[in-house]
Amino acid sequence: MKHILSLSLLLVLAACGGKPSADASLLGPADFQTALASTPQAVLIDVRTPEEFTGGHIDQAVNIDFKSPGFAEAFSAYDKTTPLFVYCQKGGRSGKAAAQLKEMGFKVTDLQGGFSAWQSAGLPAK
């Protein structure tokens, strides 16, 4: 009985730890920077608040606040083939934004750990 319970628990945990799909990548700061630099026509989206954005951001980022009522509508200006790279402060909002954008048909790459991880890695910011 213990073995069945242990096996069941293991299967549940394995199922919950799924990997991001090919359409919504999650990359650490160095890999994110490399992928962004090597992706033609990529658009970098900072989904934090305007106040957070003003306090510092990755160069070339466009600020579209995930919590703003017009978040989804803001992406009507972008073609679905436009590769989007998203980040927030720690990764929570950008994960939600990436999922929503993926549902809208975009190819999305999310910065694991957000802007905090980017800064901790010593990568350039404005």
C-alpha positions as CSV (number, residue, x, y, z in Angstrom):
1,M,0.0,0.0,0.0
2,K,2.9,2.4,0.8
3,H,4.4,1.7,-2.5
4,I,1.2,2.5,-4.4
5,L,0.8,5.7,-2.5
6,S,4.4,6.7,-3.1
7,L,4.1,5.9,-6.8
8,S,0.9,7.9,-7.0
9,L,2.5,10.9,-5.3
10,L,5.5,10.7,-7.6
11,L,3.3,10.7,-10.7
12,V,1.3,13.7,-9.4
13,L,4.4,15.6,-8.7
14,A,5.9,14.8,-12.1
15,A,2.7,15.9,-13.9
16,C,2.7,19.2,-12.0
17,G,6.3,20.0,-13.0
18,G,5.7,20.3,-16.7
19,K,8.1,22.2,-19.0
20,P,7.1,25.3,-20.8
21,S,5.9,24.7,-24.4
22,A,8.0,25.5,-27.4
23,D,5.8,28.6,-27.9
24,A,6.4,30.0,-24.4
25,S,10.0,29.6,-23.5
26,L,11.4,30.4,-20.1
27,L,15.0,31.5,-20.2
28,G,17.5,32.6,-17.6
29,P,19.1,36.1,-18.0
30,A,22.1,35.1,-20.2
31,D,20.2,32.9,-22.5
32,F,17.4,35.5,-22.7
33,Q,19.9,38.2,-23.7
34,T,21.4,35.9,-26.3
35,A,18.1,34.8,-27.8
36,L,16.8,38.4,-27.9
37,A,20.0,39.6,-29.7
38,S,19.8,36.8,-32.2
39,T,16.1,37.1,-33.0
40,P,15.3,39.4,-35.9
41,Q,12.3,41.7,-35.4
42,A,12.0,40.7,-31.7
43,V,10.0,43.1,-29.5
44,L,11.0,43.4,-25.8
45,I,8.1,44.0,-23.5
46,D,8.4,45.1,-19.9
47,V,5.0,44.3,-18.3
48,R,5.7,46.2,-15.1
49,T,4.0,49.4,-14.0
50,P,5.2,52.7,-15.6
51,E,6.7,53.6,-12.2
52,E,8.7,50.4,-12.1
53,F,9.8,50.9,-15.7
54,T,11.0,54.5,-15.0
55,G,13.1,53.1,-12.1
56,G,15.1,51.0,-14.5
57,H,14.6,48.7,-17.5
58,I,16.3,46.7,-20.2
59,D,17.4,48.8,-23.1
60,Q,15.0,48.9,-26.0
61,A,12.0,47.6,-23.9
62,V,8.5,48.8,-24.5
63,N,6.4,49.3,-21.4
64,I,3.0,47.6,-21.5
65,D,1.6,47.3,-18.0
66,F,0.1,43.8,-17.5
67,K,-2.4,45.2,-14.9
68,S,-3.7,47.9,-17.2
69,P,-7.2,47.3,-18.7
70,G,-5.9,47.7,-22.2
71,F,-3.1,45.1,-22.0
72,A,-4.4,42.6,-24.6
73,E,-5.6,45.4,-26.9
74,A,-2.1,46.9,-26.9
75,F,-0.9,43.9,-28.9
76,S,-3.3,44.4,-31.8
77,A,-0.5,46.6,-33.2
78,Y,1.8,43.6,-33.5
79,D,1.7,40.8,-36.1
80,K,1.3,37.3,-34.7
81,T,4.6,36.4,-36.3
82,T,6.4,39.0,-34.2
83,P,8.6,37.3,-31.6
84,L,7.8,38.7,-28.2
85,F,10.3,38.7,-25.2
86,V,8.6,39.6,-21.9
87,Y,9.8,40.3,-18.4
88,C,8.5,41.8,-15.1
89,Q,10.3,42.4,-11.8
90,K,10.5,38.7,-10.5
91,G,8.7,36.6,-13.1
92,G,5.2,36.3,-11.8
93,R,3.4,38.9,-14.0
94,S,5.5,38.0,-17.1
95,G,4.6,34.4,-16.7
96,K,0.9,35.3,-16.7
97,A,1.4,37.7,-19.6
98,A,3.3,35.1,-21.6
99,A,0.5,32.6,-21.1
100,Q,-2.1,35.2,-22.3
101,L,0.0,36.2,-25.3
102,K,0.6,32.6,-26.2
103,E,-3.2,32.1,-26.2
104,M,-3.5,35.1,-28.5
105,G,-1.2,33.3,-31.0
106,F,2.2,34.9,-30.3
107,K,5.6,33.2,-29.9
108,V,6.7,34.3,-26.5
109,T,10.0,34.1,-24.5
110,D,9.8,34.9,-20.8
111,L,12.8,36.1,-18.6
112,Q,13.1,33.7,-15.7
113,G,13.5,35.7,-12.5
114,G,12.6,38.9,-14.2
115,F,14.4,42.2,-14.1
116,S,15.8,41.3,-10.6
117,A,17.6,38.3,-12.1
118,W,18.8,40.4,-15.0
119,Q,20.4,42.9,-12.7
120,S,21.8,40.2,-10.4
121,A,23.5,38.7,-13.5
122,G,25.2,42.1,-14.1
123,L,23.5,42.6,-17.4
124,P,23.1,46.2,-18.8
125,A,20.0,48.2,-17.9
126,K,18.9,51.8,-18.3
